[in-house]
């Protein structure tokens, strides 16, 4: 076997694999025979089904780097809804049905709530973020802290800030809609900085935070791409000096670490300074810091301060911000491609809201079609199509298969939300699939159940995110007409819902025209 081809196929960054082949050649040959022998024992036969793979390297070549969720769905058609693939001694179990997802990640959540250990995440510092933190006491404490502020019973207190953010977005779009993605990120970044840290919408450093967030978004997609870094399979490589030939990847990781440190530390310090001057608004941070002030034990206060910093940074730049921006961007694309949806939504908004005000959160029960648009957007495009991987923390048996301790477990959100047996013509954007006799059909599978994670790892900010998206969508549809942009000759510029490459799924930039529906609607924005 050509081992150089093997390593190149894994895209192991800048590390020179040729220098490793000579050192490990004899070991690899030996392990190939050992692996072949092990593959014949009962524990391997009792694993969930999947492609057989090659000795030692397993299924490395079976799963493409692009759109792996489609490959897993295709494998499920052959092997069933629960499949297992192996690579370099690591097991990945992929769940392709709602029943298997509920059985393992919800009903057995005590065994399936950990995260796989990632060396690169540890080196960058992403393990400070609740979404990637190992399951344990710190994770519970941070989640409990966040839950106090964003649980369903209290999350409504943030609706005025969410509406202010929606109005800010409307004003930006009415002036210039050419940089849609950045304007969406800016709007949600301002909302989260205010809610989390009490920083005002005009905070001077907000543009820089947005720039860093965009860079880290790309870093996240690259770092979690399977096979992107050899150090994930050979952890001691993290100790190789940066100057050593082939260790250029460490410079990239160090750059990401510095960027992440900036997002963790700088808003936190700015908020504390604003609180000291009496300029900060009420926020998660200010309420949490009040509790520290009552702590008499210095060591406990120091521990609480660290958890607060990790909790607030998780709320600011965690999955909530990523999902908000990506989903609203997908909504605009869907409207460009389906103008009839916009027309029907505006008829509902005109009837319920009228032309003399902007939508409010209180209008939501009376806007079932707008609600259905949000649900269909969740279903039509999910930015994390394989969810965030869980880790099996102990050996257990499911449907007669051995689920090994340490296995990574992913749930194929894309496959479940594109299942034609559940959603007819799943490739079509059709909000009315969630309606029956003009009302929401709660008997339909609700896509937000998967969008924000499942089990104990469900995003604690899901209700906050859902409220934010609804008011943004309602306001945009109420004020603007969204159409395809025109070229220099006046012809519509084609739009396709194309996604970026990688393990994450973001829609590529597209051209569109966003114009006020009338002078009266434009005045609503200017006067808001």
BAMAR-84771 format. One line per 4 residues: number of its first residue (from 1); for each residue x, y, z of C-alpha. Coordinates in Angstrom, 1 decimal. Example, Ala and Ser with C-alpha at 12.3 -4.5 7.8 and 13.67 -1.06 7.14 Angstrom:
1 = 12.3:-4.5:7.8 | 13.7:-1.1:7.1
//
This chain:
1 = 0.0:0.0:0.0 | 1.2:3.5:-0.8 | 1.2:5.2:2.6 | 2.0:8.5:1.2
5 = -1.2:8.4:-0.8 | -3.0:7.4:2.4 | -1.8:10.4:4.3 | -2.3:12.8:1.5
9 = -5.9:11.6:1.2 | -6.4:12.5:4.8 | -5.3:16.1:4.1 | -3.0:16.3:7.1
13 = -2.3:19.9:6.6 | 1.3:21.0:6.3 | 2.9:18.1:8.1 | 5.3:16.2:5.9
17 = 4.3:12.6:6.0 | 7.3:11.4:4.1 | 9.4:12.0:7.1 | 7.1:9.8:9.2
21 = 6.8:6.9:6.8 | 10.3:5.6:7.3 | 10.0:5.7:11.1 | 6.7:4.0:11.3
25 = 6.9:1.6:8.3 | 7.6:-1.6:10.3 | 5.1:-0.6:13.0 | 2.4:-0.1:10.4
29 = 3.1:-3.4:8.7 | 2.9:-5.2:12.1 | -0.3:-3.4:13.1 | -1.9:-4.3:9.8
33 = -1.6:-8.0:10.6 | -2.8:-7.4:14.2 | -5.7:-5.4:13.0 | -6.7:-8.0:10.5
37 = -6.7:-10.6:13.3 | -8.7:-8.4:15.6 | -11.3:-7.8:12.9 | -12.2:-11.5:13.1
41 = -13.1:-11.5:16.8 | -16.5:-11.2:18.3 | -16.4:-7.7:19.5 | -15.9:-6.4:15.9
45 = -18.7:-8.6:14.6 | -21.1:-7.2:17.3 | -20.5:-3.6:16.3 | -23.2:-1.8:14.3
49 = -23.0:-2.7:10.6 | -20.9:-0.7:8.1 | -18.4:-1.0:5.3 | -15.6:-3.5:6.1
53 = -12.7:-1.1:5.5 | -9.0:-2.0:5.3 | -6.7:-3.3:7.9 | -5.4:-0.7:10.4
57 = -6.7:2.3:8.4 | -10.3:1.1:8.4 | -12.8:3.2:6.5 | -10.6:6.3:5.8
61 = -11.2:6.1:2.1 | -15.0:5.3:2.3 | -16.2:8.7:3.5 | -15.6:11.8:1.3
65 = -14.4:15.1:2.8 | -17.3:16.9:1.0 | -20.9:16.5:2.2 | -20.2:13.4:4.4
69 = -23.8:13.5:5.7 | -24.9:12.5:2.2 | -22.5:9.6:2.2 | -23.7:8.4:5.6
73 = -27.3:8.6:4.4 | -26.4:6.5:1.4 | -24.6:3.9:3.6 | -27.7:3.8:5.8
77 = -29.7:2.7:2.8 | -27.4:-0.4:2.6 | -26.7:-1.1:6.3 | -29.6:0.4:8.2
81 = -30.2:3.5:10.2 | -27.3:2.9:12.6 | -23.9:2.5:11.0 | -20.3:2.3:12.2
85 = -17.2:3.3:10.5 | -13.6:3.0:11.8 | -10.4:4.8:11.1 | -7.0:4.3:12.8
89 = -8.5:2.5:15.8 | -11.3:5.1:16.4 | -15.0:4.2:16.0 | -17.6:6.6:14.7
93 = -21.3:5.6:15.0 | -23.7:7.6:12.8 | -27.5:7.7:13.7 | -29.6:8.3:10.6
97 = -33.1:8.0:12.1 | -35.1:9.9:14.8 | -35.8:6.7:16.6 | -32.2:5.7:17.1
101 = -31.3:9.3:18.0 | -33.9:9.4:20.7 | -33.1:5.9:22.0 | -29.4:6.7:22.5
105 = -28.9:10.5:22.9 | -32.1:11.1:25.0 | -33.1:7.9:26.7 | -29.5:7.0:27.4
109 = -28.2:10.5:27.9 | -26.2:9.6:31.0 | -24.0:7.5:28.7 | -24.1:9.7:25.6
113 = -23.5:13.3:26.8 | -19.7:13.5:26.7 | -17.8:15.0:23.8 | -14.9:13.3:21.9
117 = -11.5:14.4:23.1 | -9.9:16.7:20.4 | -6.3:17.6:20.8 | -6.7:20.6:18.4
121 = -9.7:21.9:20.4 | -7.6:21.7:23.6 | -4.7:23.5:22.0 | -6.9:26.3:20.7
125 = -9.0:26.6:23.9 | -12.4:25.7:22.5 | -12.9:23.3:25.4 | -13.7:26.5:27.4
129 = -16.9:26.7:25.3 | -19.9:24.9:26.7 | -20.6:23.3:23.3 | -17.3:21.5:23.3
133 = -16.6:21.0:27.0 | -16.3:17.5:28.4 | -19.3:16.3:30.3 | -18.6:16.8:34.0
137 = -19.0:19.2:37.0 | -17.8:22.3:35.1 | -20.1:21.6:32.3 | -23.1:21.2:34.6
141 = -22.2:24.4:36.5 | -21.9:26.5:33.4 | -25.1:25.1:31.8 | -27.0:25.7:35.1
145 = -25.7:29.3:35.1 | -26.8:29.9:31.6 | -30.1:28.2:32.1 | -31.1:30.6:34.8
149 = -31.0:33.4:32.3 | -32.4:31.8:29.1 | -34.9:29.2:30.2 | -38.4:29.4:28.6
153 = -39.9:31.1:31.7 | -37.5:34.1:31.6 | -36.2:34.4:28.1 | -39.0:36.8:27.1
157 = -37.2:39.6:29.0 | -34.8:39.8:26.1 | -37.4:40.4:23.5 | -37.0:44.2:23.5
161 = -33.3:43.7:22.8 | -34.0:41.2:20.0 | -36.5:43.6:18.4 | -33.9:46.4:18.6
165 = -31.4:44.2:16.9 | -34.0:43.4:14.2 | -34.7:47.1:13.6 | -30.9:47.7:13.4
169 = -30.7:45.1:10.7 | -33.7:46.6:8.8 | -31.9:50.0:8.8 | -28.7:48.5:7.5
173 = -30.5:46.6:4.8 | -32.5:49.7:3.7 | -29.2:51.5:3.2 | -27.1:48.7:1.6
177 = -28.0:45.1:1.2 | -24.8:44.1:-0.8 | -23.1:42.6:2.2 | -25.9:40.6:3.6
181 = -24.0:38.0:5.5 | -21.9:40.5:7.4 | -24.9:42.7:8.2 | -26.7:39.7:9.7
185 = -23.7:38.8:11.8 | -23.4:42.4:13.0 | -27.0:42.5:14.1 | -26.9:39.3:16.1
189 = -23.4:40.1:17.5 | -24.8:43.4:18.9 | -27.8:41.6:20.4 | -25.5:39.0:22.1
193 = -23.0:41.5:23.3 | -25.8:43.4:25.0 | -27.6:40.5:26.5 | -24.4:38.7:27.7
197 = -22.1:41.6:28.7 | -24.4:44.7:28.8 | -22.3:46.4:26.1 | -24.3:48.9:24.0
201 = -25.1:48.5:20.4 | -22.6:51.2:19.4 | -19.7:49.6:21.3 | -16.5:50.6:19.5
205 = -14.9:47.1:19.3 | -18.0:45.4:17.8 | -16.7:45.5:14.2 | -13.4:43.9:15.2
209 = -15.3:41.1:17.2 | -17.3:40.4:14.0 | -14.1:40.1:12.0 | -12.6:37.7:14.5
213 = -15.8:35.7:14.6 | -15.8:35.3:10.8 | -12.2:34.1:10.9 | -13.0:31.6:13.7
217 = -16.0:30.3:11.8 | -13.6:29.2:9.0 | -11.2:27.8:11.6 | -14.0:25.8:13.2
221 = -14.9:24.2:9.9 | -11.3:23.3:9.2 | -10.3:22.1:12.6 | -13.2:19.7:12.9
225 = -12.8:18.3:9.4 | -12.0:14.6:9.8 | -8.3:14.0:9.1 | -7.4:17.6:9.0
229 = -4.7:17.3:11.6 | -2.5:14.2:12.2 | -2.1:15.2:15.9 | -5.6:14.0:16.5
233 = -4.3:10.5:15.8 | -0.8:10.9:17.2 | -1.3:13.2:20.2 | 2.4:13.5:21.1
237 = 2.9:15.6:17.9 | 1.6:18.5:19.9 | 4.9:18.6:21.6 | 6.9:18.9:18.4
241 = 8.6:22.4:18.3 | 7.1:24.9:15.8 | 10.4:25.2:14.0 | 10.6:21.5:13.3
245 = 10.0:20.6:9.6 | 6.4:19.8:9.0 | 5.1:21.5:12.2 | 3.7:24.5:10.4
249 = 0.2:23.5:11.4 | 1.1:24.6:15.0 | 1.4:28.2:13.8 | -2.1:28.0:12.4
253 = -3.4:26.6:15.7 | -1.6:29.3:17.7 | -3.2:32.0:15.5 | -6.6:30.6:16.2
257 = -5.9:30.4:19.9 | -5.0:34.1:20.0 | -8.1:35.0:18.2 | -10.3:32.9:20.5
261 = -8.5:34.4:23.6 | -9.4:37.9:22.3 | -13.1:36.9:22.1 | -13.1:35.4:25.6
265 = -11.1:38.1:27.3 | -11.8:41.4:25.6 | -15.6:41.7:25.9 | -15.3:40.4:29.5
269 = -12.8:43.1:30.4 | -14.8:45.8:28.5 | -17.9:44.9:30.3 | -16.2:45.0:33.7
273 = -14.8:48.4:32.9 | -18.3:49.6:31.8 | -19.8:48.3:35.0 | -17.1:50.1:37.0
277 = -18.1:53.4:35.2 | -21.8:52.7:35.6 | -22.3:52.6:31.8 | -23.2:48.9:31.4
281 = -26.7:47.7:30.9 | -28.2:44.8:32.9 | -26.8:41.6:31.6 | -26.0:37.9:32.3
285 = -22.5:39.0:33.4 | -23.7:41.8:35.8 | -26.2:39.4:37.5 | -23.6:36.7:37.8
289 = -20.9:39.1:39.2 | -23.4:40.2:41.8 | -23.5:36.6:43.1 | -19.6:36.5:43.3
293 = -19.6:39.6:45.4 | -21.5:37.7:48.1 | -19.0:34.8:48.1 | -16.7:35.0:51.1
297 = -14.3:32.1:50.2 | -11.6:33.5:47.9 | -10.9:30.1:46.2 | -14.6:29.6:45.5
301 = -14.9:33.2:44.2 | -12.0:32.5:41.8 | -13.5:29.3:40.6 | -16.9:31.0:40.1
305 = -15.2:33.9:38.2 | -13.6:31.4:35.8 | -17.0:29.7:35.2 | -18.7:33.0:34.6
309 = -16.1:34.0:32.0 | -16.6:30.7:30.2 | -20.4:30.9:30.5 | -20.6:34.4:29.0
313 = -18.1:33.6:26.2 | -20.1:30.5:25.4 | -23.3:32.6:25.2 | -21.6:35.2:23.0
317 = -19.7:33.2:20.4 | -21.1:29.7:20.8 | -23.4:27.8:18.6 | -26.2:30.3:19.0
321 = -24.5:33.0:17.0 | -23.3:30.6:14.4 | -26.8:29.1:14.0 | -28.6:32.5:14.0
325 = -26.6:34.0:11.2 | -26.5:30.9:9.0 | -30.2:30.2:9.3 | -31.3:33.8:8.6
329 = -29.0:33.9:5.6 | -30.6:30.7:4.4 | -34.1:32.2:4.9 | -33.2:35.1:2.6
333 = -32.0:32.6:-0.1 | -35.2:30.6:0.2 | -37.3:33.7:-0.3 | -35.3:34.7:-3.4
337 = -35.9:31.3:-4.8 | -39.6:31.1:-3.8 | -41.3:34.4:-4.3 | -44.7:33.0:-3.8
341 = -43.8:32.3:-0.1 | -43.0:36.0:0.4 | -46.4:37.0:-1.1 | -48.4:34.8:1.1
345 = -46.4:35.8:4.2 | -46.9:39.5:3.5 | -50.7:39.0:3.1 | -50.7:37.4:6.6
349 = -48.6:40.2:8.0 | -50.7:43.0:6.4 | -53.8:41.4:7.8 | -52.5:40.9:11.4
353 = -49.9:43.7:11.8 | -51.2:46.4:9.4 | -49.1:49.0:7.7 | -48.6:51.5:10.6
357 = -46.2:49.4:12.8 | -43.6:46.7:12.9 | -44.3:43.2:14.0 | -43.9:42.4:17.7
361 = -43.2:39.1:19.5 | -46.8:39.2:20.8 | -48.1:38.8:17.2 | -46.5:35.4:16.9
365 = -49.6:33.3:17.7 | -51.5:35.1:15.0 | -48.8:34.5:12.3 | -48.9:30.8:11.7
369 = -47.5:31.1:8.1 | -44.5:33.1:9.2 | -44.0:30.6:11.9 | -44.1:27.8:9.3
373 = -41.5:29.7:7.2 | -39.1:29.6:10.2 | -39.7:25.9:10.7 | -39.2:25.2:7.0
377 = -36.0:27.2:7.1 | -34.8:25.0:10.0 | -35.6:21.9:7.9 | -34.4:23.1:4.5
381 = -30.9:24.2:5.6 | -29.1:23.2:8.8 | -25.6:24.7:9.2 | -24.4:21.7:11.3
385 = -25.8:18.7:9.3 | -24.2:16.0:11.4 | -24.8:17.8:14.7 | -21.9:18.1:17.2
389 = -20.5:14.7:18.0 | -21.3:13.0:21.3 | -19.1:10.4:23.0 | -20.1:7.1:24.5
393 = -18.8:7.1:28.0 | -19.3:3.3:28.8 | -19.8:0.1:27.0 | -23.4:-0.7:26.3
397 = -25.6:-2.8:24.0 | -28.2:-1.4:21.5 | -30.3:-3.7:19.3 | -27.8:-6.4:20.0
401 = -24.8:-4.4:18.9 | -21.9:-3.5:21.2 | -21.6:0.3:21.5 | -17.9:0.7:22.6
405 = -16.8:3.1:25.2 | -15.0:6.0:23.6 | -16.9:5.8:20.3 | -17.9:9.1:18.7
409 = -21.6:9.3:18.0 | -23.1:11.7:15.4 | -26.7:12.2:14.5 | -27.4:12.9:10.8
413 = -29.6:15.9:11.1 | -29.6:16.4:7.3 | -30.7:12.9:6.6 | -33.6:13.1:9.1
417 = -34.8:16.5:7.9 | -34.5:15.4:4.2 | -36.3:12.1:4.7 | -38.9:11.8:1.9
421 = -41.0:9.4:4.1 | -41.4:12.2:6.6 | -41.3:15.3:4.4 | -42.6:14.9:0.9
425 = -40.4:16.4:-1.8 | -37.8:17.4:0.9 | -35.7:19.5:-1.6 | -38.7:21.9:-2.1
429 = -39.0:24.9:0.3 | -42.7:24.5:1.3 | -43.8:26.1:4.6 | -47.4:25.0:4.3
433 = -46.2:21.4:5.1 | -46.3:22.5:8.7 | -49.9:23.8:8.5 | -53.3:22.1:8.6
437 = -56.5:24.1:8.2 | -54.5:27.3:8.6 | -53.0:26.3:11.9 | -49.7:24.8:12.9
441 = -49.7:21.0:12.6 | -48.0:19.8:15.7 | -48.3:16.2:14.6 | -45.6:16.9:12.1
445 = -42.0:16.3:13.1 | -40.8:19.7:14.4 | -37.3:20.4:12.9 | -36.1:22.6:15.7
449 = -35.9:19.4:17.8 | -32.8:18.5:15.8 | -31.6:22.0:14.9 | -30.4:22.9:18.4
453 = -29.1:19.5:19.5 | -30.6:16.7:21.4 | -30.4:15.1:24.8 | -28.5:16.8:27.6
457 = -26.4:18.5:25.0 | -29.3:20.5:23.6 | -28.3:24.2:23.2 | -29.5:26.1:26.3
461 = -30.0:29.1:24.1 | -32.5:27.5:21.7 | -35.5:29.5:22.9 | -33.5:32.7:22.8
465 = -32.4:31.9:19.2 | -35.9:30.9:18.1 | -37.3:34.2:19.4 | -34.6:36.2:17.7
469 = -35.0:34.4:14.4 | -38.8:34.8:14.4 | -38.8:38.6:15.0 | -36.1:39.1:12.4
473 = -37.9:37.1:9.7 | -41.3:38.8:10.5 | -39.8:42.3:10.3 | -37.9:41.6:7.1
477 = -40.9:40.1:5.4 | -43.1:43.0:6.6 | -40.9:45.8:5.4 | -39.0:44.5:2.3
481 = -39.5:42.9:-1.0 | -36.7:40.4:-1.7 | -36.0:39.4:-5.3 | -33.1:38.3:-7.6
485 = -30.6:41.1:-8.4 | -30.4:42.3:-11.9 | -27.2:42.4:-14.1 | -26.1:45.4:-16.2
489 = -28.6:44.4:-18.9 | -31.5:44.2:-16.5 | -31.7:40.4:-16.5 | -32.1:38.5:-13.2
493 = -28.9:37.0:-11.9 | -29.3:33.3:-11.2 | -29.3:32.2:-7.6 | -28.4:28.7:-6.4
497 = -28.4:27.4:-2.8 | -24.8:26.3:-2.8 | -23.0:25.4:0.3 | -19.4:26.0:1.4
501 = -17.1:22.9:1.5 | -16.3:21.2:4.8 | -17.9:19.5:7.8 | -20.1:22.6:8.4
505 = -22.7:23.7:5.9 | -23.0:27.5:5.2 | -24.7:28.9:2.1 | -22.3:30.6:-0.3
509 = -22.8:34.3:-1.0 | -25.5:35.1:-3.5 | -26.8:38.3:-5.1 | -30.2:39.6:-4.3
513 = -32.2:42.8:-4.2 | -33.8:44.0:-0.9 | -36.1:47.0:-1.3 | -38.8:48.6:0.9
517 = -42.2:47.5:-0.1 | -43.4:51.1:-0.1 | -42.5:54.6:1.2 | -44.8:53.8:4.2
521 = -42.8:50.7:5.0 | -39.6:52.6:4.6 | -40.8:55.2:7.0 | -41.5:52.5:9.6
525 = -37.9:51.6:9.6 | -36.6:55.2:9.8 | -39.0:56.0:12.6 | -38.4:52.9:14.7
//
